[in-house]
């Protein structure tokens, strides 16, 4: 097997920031979620390697955790979020009508 000496390049696709007041310090704090994409690549032999999706979670400037997802895993996550949002909106509409 050949070694792959290059670091995967990830490009930022989305960053969501959430600001809140820390009750213990009375300071404004920030948490964030970042979605990054590593595009698929073709090997010198002609094979195509899948890219990856990286989700990073952080607080202020520090990364607290990261998930590296395959494209299939990212698609399942996106579908799950979509279904949760749809369920939420249906229930909200039902409550407004009652």
Secondary structure as the mmCIF struct_conf table of DSSP 4:
data_model
#
loop_
_struct_conf.conf_type_id
_struct_conf.id
_struct_conf.beg_label_comp_id
_struct_conf.beg_label_asym_id
_struct_conf.beg_label_seq_id
_struct_conf.end_label_comp_id
_struct_conf.end_label_asym_id
_struct_conf.end_label_seq_id
BEND BEND1 UNK A 6 UNK A 6
HELX_LH_PP_P HELX_LH_PP_P1 UNK A 7 UNK A 9
STRN STRN1 UNK A 11 UNK A 21
TURN_TY1_P TURN_TY1_P1 UNK A 23 UNK A 25
STRN STRN2 UNK A 28 UNK A 38
STRN STRN3 UNK A 41 UNK A 42
TURN_TY1_P TURN_TY1_P2 UNK A 44 UNK A 45
BEND BEND2 UNK A 46 UNK A 46
STRN STRN4 UNK A 48 UNK A 49
STRN STRN5 UNK A 52 UNK A 59
TURN_TY1_P TURN_TY1_P3 UNK A 60 UNK A 61
STRN STRN6 UNK A 62 UNK A 69
HELX_RH_AL_P HELX_RH_AL_P1 UNK A 71 UNK A 97
#
